[in-house]
Amino acid sequence: MLFAVKTTVFSLLVAAAIPALVVNQQGRAPASDTLPFELHLQSLNISPLTKLQDAKHAHLRVVFNSELTLKLESSELSIAANTSRLLDQKILIDPLWIKDNTLEFRIELVEHGALFDQVVARCAQISKSLDEYNRSYQCTLPGETTPFLTYRLGRQGSVPPKTLAMGL
């Protein structure tokens, strides 16, 4: 009888401990989930047949959630047909910019003007389900087939599985 009581008490303790262990294991995030997200601007390629006009003074800027604008200081560009440039610029994404596992952003190619700056090209994106997979994008100008900008959004240091073509 004493053995049956001890066995029952031991069984109840083990049964109570198992859910607690399982909950703790499920609550733990893998190391890759703790890595921050980054936007990696990879390259700029202007087609020889582009309709863009030449510009000697331009830059890239990124706007997050229609409110936070980052001008990439090291991205002074000259825009001309048949131009290619490796950008390799990475922007660390603040977790506060991510709302409901979604990040809204746009990348703009801006030409400096005498009186004001003019947006020459824009790649607008709403990237949903960020924690599910990384993405690589190609952005094309209206009426053109050659992508002028390639970029990636994903966990810092991760390799993208596929490229999605995105038009303006």
Beta strands, then each sheet from edge to edge (+ up, - down):
strand 1: 37-46
strand 2: 55-64
strand 3: 68-71
strand 4: 77-79
strand 5: 83-92
strand 6: 103-111
strand 7: 118-127
strand 8: 135-140
strand 9: 147-155
strand 10: 163-167
sheet 1: 5+ 1- 9+ 8- 10-
sheet 2: 3+ 2- 4+
sheet 3: 3+ 2- 6+ 7-
end
